[in-house]
Amino acid sequence: MKVEALINKYKKQLISKSKKTGIYENFGQTEVNILEDKYDEDKYSNNGVWNKIRDFDNWCMNYTGE
């Protein structure tokens, strides 16, 4: 599965979860860690995968439920 598809899947899951349980400290960190582990070999490549993971991480940190 491509990183974009996984990020979209995780965003949908996190939005749904936030509606049920609220937003908490380290919101989405588990999903970010999974992506970082899965795409670790792309960390130093120039294919943009790591940038997408960083963008997702920032989205998780700044998500307010709206």
N, C-alpha and C positions, 0 to 999 in steps of 0.2 A: 504494500500500500504506500502511496506517495505521502510525503510529509504534509502536503497541503490537505489531503483528505483526512489524515489523522488529526491535524490541528482543528479542522472544521468539526470532526466528530467529537473531539474533546471540548470544544467551545459549546456545542449543543448540550453535552452532558453537564458541563459546569453551570450553564445558564439554568437548566432544569433543576440541578442540585441546589443552586442558590435560592431558587424560589421556595424550595422545601425547607432547607436548613439555614438559610441566610449565608452571608459572606463572612468568612473567618480569616484569622491570621494564616498566612501561607496558603491562601486559596489558589488552587491549581498547581501547587508545587509538585505534587505526586506525578501529574501528567507531564509537566516540564521535565522532570527527572527521567521519566520513561523515554521521552523523545531524545533527550541528551544521550542516554545510554544506547538507544537504538541507532542513532546517527552519529556516534562518537567519531567514526572514521572520517566524517565530513567536516569535522571541526576546523581543519586547516586547509580544506579544499576551497576552491573559488566558485562553487556551484550554487551558493546562496542558501543552502539548507540551514546552516547554522544561524543565518540572519533571520530566517523565518521562525526558528525556534526562539530566538531572542525577542522577536516581535510578539510572539505568543506569550512569552514570559511577562513582557511589559503589559500586555492586555490583561493577564491574570492579576497583576499587581494593581492595576488601575481600574478594574471592573467595579462598578458601583451598583449593578443590578438594573441599570436602565439602558 
